[in-house]
Amino acid sequence: MEKSTKNDAITFIQEVKQLFGNGNLYNEFGAALDNFYHGRLSVEDLTASMKTLFENHKNLFSEFELFLPEKKQQESKRVFRIVLRNNKYSSYESKKQVCQGFLEKVKTRFETGNNMEVYNSVLNLMIKYKDRSLDIDQICEKIFVLFIGHADLIYEFEKFFEDQSCKTRKDVEKTRIRVIDDYMNEMEVMLWNLRTFIRRIKEVLRSLEENPFAEINNPFKRIINFRCFQRFYDKFGLENIQVLRNNPIETFPDVLIQLTEKEEEILRFRTTAHDFLIEIRGMHCNNARKRKAGVD
């Protein structure tokens, strides 16, 4: 019975392909089947999608309905999986188009925020993964950090691993949670160092107000403050530190303003990252429930 159903499904797919060619409608058709197989669409949702696609082709919709009686849902999933493996939708060219579309979305997202470095980093990482310079854990670890605060991009990125083994998909999810947890912890340490640095500068300025001729202990001589400042100012850190070491009294007020603004920026980002972490954990639990229910 399954062999007959498989042949019927292949014939049906070929009819759809003949009708739509390799254009957007055919890709939508393939995407709907793929989403149904992976549990992202219910039978009702899949039927609604097909009804829209076949609005002007009632005969095809009628053929499609034959595959979805309640008692044959699991059989239909197996059939669609077999068909999709040999389908143009799952071919190299189609996957290449999906990848290009994803990169274009990333480019648009970070181009708007004047942060093209993120896009360039993602592009380089994808190239390295393709060349096998990075394994799955390595690319996921780096990509997840870049996409902090952009859950939709992480979700789309993870779709590239849906045809991997169940163990691989679970490992990707665990890596995602671990990376974000580590990033949150690192941010807390960074915030603590920054606040310590700010407090020390305020103490120096207070001493100078009380006694302009007092001998001050320059906080930039401490290695932890040096590293903290260098990190915030990146490639300009070394240059600015020399100025601050040579003329601390003149430069400290401006530095204090800049570091206070940086503290406020980190606090805002911490709130965003915390909300993002909750969203990601929810997604992780939802996927775990689906697997437990037998929806792979």
C-alpha positions in Angstrom: 0.0 0.0 0.0 2.9 2.4 0.9 4.6 1.8 -2.4 1.4 2.6 -4.3 1.0 5.8 -2.2 4.6 6.8 -2.8 4.1 6.4 -6.6 0.9 8.4 -6.4 2.7 11.1 -4.5 5.6 11.3 -7.0 3.0 11.6 -9.8 1.3 14.4 -7.9 4.5 16.2 -7.3 5.4 16.0 -11.0 2.0 17.4 -12.0 2.5 20.4 -9.6 6.1 20.9 -10.9 4.8 20.8 -14.5 2.2 23.4 -13.6 4.3 25.8 -11.6 7.8 25.2 -13.1 10.6 26.0 -10.7 9.2 29.4 -9.7 8.1 30.9 -6.3 4.8 28.9 -6.3 6.6 25.6 -6.6 9.0 26.6 -3.9 6.1 27.6 -1.6 4.6 24.2 -2.3 7.8 22.4 -1.4 8.2 24.6 1.7 4.7 23.7 2.9 5.4 20.0 2.6 8.7 20.4 4.4 7.1 22.4 7.2 4.4 19.7 7.5 7.0 16.9 7.8 9.0 18.7 10.5 5.9 19.4 12.5 5.7 23.2 11.9 2.4 22.9 10.1 -0.6 20.9 11.2 -2.8 18.9 8.7 -5.3 21.8 8.8 -2.6 24.4 8.2 -1.1 22.4 5.3 -4.5 21.9 3.8 -5.2 25.7 4.0 -1.8 26.4 2.3 -2.6 24.0 -0.5 -6.1 25.4 -0.9 -4.6 28.8 -1.5 -1.9 27.5 -3.9 -4.4 25.4 -5.9 -7.2 28.0 -5.8 -7.5 27.9 -9.6 -6.7 24.2 -9.9 -9.4 22.3 -8.1 -8.4 19.0 -9.6 -4.9 19.2 -8.0 -6.4 20.2 -4.6 -8.7 17.2 -4.9 -5.8 14.9 -5.6 -3.9 16.4 -2.7 -6.8 15.7 -0.3 -6.5 12.0 -1.0 -3.2 11.9 0.9 -4.5 13.4 4.1 -7.2 11.3 5.8 -6.8 11.3 9.5 -5.7 7.7 9.7 -2.9 8.2 7.1 -1.2 11.3 8.5 1.9 9.5 9.6 2.0 7.6 6.3 1.7 10.9 4.4 4.7 12.3 6.4 6.8 9.3 5.4 5.8 9.7 1.8 6.5 13.4 1.7 9.9 12.8 3.3 10.8 10.3 0.5 9.6 12.6 -2.2 11.3 15.7 -0.8 14.6 14.0 -0.8 14.4 13.5 -4.5 12.6 16.7 -5.2 14.0 19.8 -6.9 13.0 21.7 -3.8 15.7 19.9 -1.8 18.3 20.1 -4.5 21.6 22.0 -4.1 20.4 24.9 -6.2 17.2 25.3 -4.1 19.2 25.2 -0.8 21.6 27.7 -2.3 18.7 30.1 -3.0 17.5 29.6 0.6 21.0 30.4 1.9 21.3 33.5 -0.3 17.8 34.7 0.9 18.9 34.2 4.5 22.2 36.2 4.0 20.2 39.0 2.2 17.9 39.2 5.2 20.9 39.4 7.5 22.5 42.1 5.3 19.2 44.2 5.3 18.8 43.8 9.1 22.3 45.1 10.0 22.6 47.5 7.1 19.8 49.4 8.6 21.6 49.6 11.9 24.9 50.6 10.3 26.5 47.5 11.5 27.7 45.7 8.4 30.5 44.1 10.3 27.9 41.6 11.6 26.9 40.7 8.1 30.5 40.3 6.9 31.2 38.1 9.9 28.2 35.9 9.1 29.2 35.6 5.5 32.8 34.6 6.4 31.6 32.0 8.9 29.3 30.5 6.3 32.1 30.2 3.8 34.4 28.6 6.4 31.7 26.1 7.3 31.2 25.3 3.7 35.0 24.8 3.3 34.9 22.6 6.4 37.2 25.0 8.3 34.5 25.0 11.1 32.4 22.2 12.4 28.7 22.6 13.4 29.5 23.5 17.1 32.0 26.1 16.1 29.8 27.9 13.6 26.8 27.8 15.8 28.8 29.2 18.8 29.9 32.2 16.7 26.7 32.8 14.9 24.5 32.7 18.0 26.7 35.5 19.6 26.3 37.7 16.5 22.5 37.2 16.6 21.9 38.0 20.2 18.6 39.9 20.3 17.5 38.5 16.9 15.6 35.3 17.7 14.1 35.1 14.2 17.5 35.0 12.6 18.7 32.2 14.9 15.5 30.2 14.1 16.1 30.6 10.4 19.8 29.7 10.8 18.9 26.5 12.6 16.8 25.4 9.7 20.0 24.7 7.8 20.5 21.7 10.2 17.0 20.2 10.0 18.1 17.5 7.6 20.8 16.5 10.0 20.3 13.7 12.6 18.1 14.3 15.6 21.3 14.2 17.8 22.8 17.0 15.8 19.7 19.2 16.1 19.7 18.6 19.8 23.4 19.5 20.0 22.7 22.7 18.1 20.0 23.7 20.6 22.2 23.0 23.6 25.0 25.0 22.0 22.6 27.9 21.5 21.6 27.9 25.2 25.2 27.5 26.4 26.5 30.3 24.2 23.9 32.8 25.3 24.3 31.8 29.0 28.1 32.4 28.7 27.5 35.7 27.0 25.2 36.9 29.7 27.8 35.9 32.4 30.6 37.6 30.5 28.5 40.8 30.2 27.9 40.8 34.0 31.7 40.6 34.6 32.3 43.4 32.1 29.6 45.5 33.8 31.2 45.0 37.2 34.7 46.0 35.8 33.2 49.1 34.2 31.5 50.2 37.4 34.6 49.7 39.4 36.5 51.8 36.8 33.9 54.6 36.9 34.0 54.6 40.7 37.7 55.0 40.8 37.7 57.9 38.3 35.0 59.6 40.4 37.2 59.2 43.5 40.2 60.8 41.7 38.1 63.7 40.5 36.7 64.3 44.0 40.2 64.3 45.4 41.3 66.9 42.8 38.3 69.1 43.6 39.3 69.1 47.3 43.0 69.6 46.5 44.0 70.5 42.9 47.6 69.9 43.8 47.1 66.4 45.4 49.1 63.5 44.1 46.7 61.2 42.4 46.9 57.4 41.8 46.2 57.2 38.1 43.6 54.3 37.7 44.9 53.7 34.1 48.1 52.2 35.6 46.0 49.2 36.8 46.0 46.4 34.2 42.3 45.6 34.8 41.3 49.2 34.1 43.6 49.2 31.1 42.0 46.1 29.6 38.5 47.4 30.4 39.1 50.7 28.6 40.9 49.0 25.7 38.0 46.7 25.2 35.4 49.5 25.1 37.4 51.6 22.7 38.6 48.6 20.6 41.3 49.7 18.1 41.4 53.2 19.5 42.0 52.0 23.1 45.9 52.1 23.0 46.0 55.5 21.4 43.5 57.0 23.9 45.1 55.4 26.9 48.4 57.1 26.2 46.6 60.5 26.2 44.9 59.7 29.4 48.1 58.6 31.1 49.9 61.7 30.1 47.0 64.2 30.8 44.6 62.5 33.3 43.3 65.7 34.9 42.3 67.3 31.6 40.8 64.1 30.2 39.1 62.4 33.1 35.8 64.4 33.0 35.2 63.5 29.3 36.2 59.9 30.0 33.7 59.7 32.9 30.9 60.9 30.6 31.8 58.4 27.9 32.0 55.4 30.3 28.8 56.4 32.0 27.1 56.4 28.6 28.7 53.0 27.9 27.3 51.7 31.2 23.8 52.8 30.3 24.2 51.1 26.9 25.2 47.8 28.5 22.3 47.9 30.9 19.9 48.4 28.1 21.5 45.6 26.1 21.4 43.4 29.2 17.6 43.8 29.5 17.3 43.0 25.8 19.5 40.0 26.1 17.7 38.7 29.2 14.3 38.9 27.4 15.9 37.3 24.4 17.3 34.4 26.5 13.8 33.8 27.9 12.4 33.6 24.4 15.2 31.2 23.3 14.6 29.0 26.3 10.9 28.9 25.5 11.7 27.9 21.9 14.1 25.1 23.2 11.4 23.7 25.6 8.8 23.8 22.8 11.1 21.8 20.5 11.8 19.3 23.3 8.0 18.8 23.8 7.5 18.2 20.1 10.2 15.6 20.1 8.7 13.9 23.2 5.3 13.9 21.4 7.0 12.1 18.5 7.0 15.1 16.1 10.6 15.0 14.7 
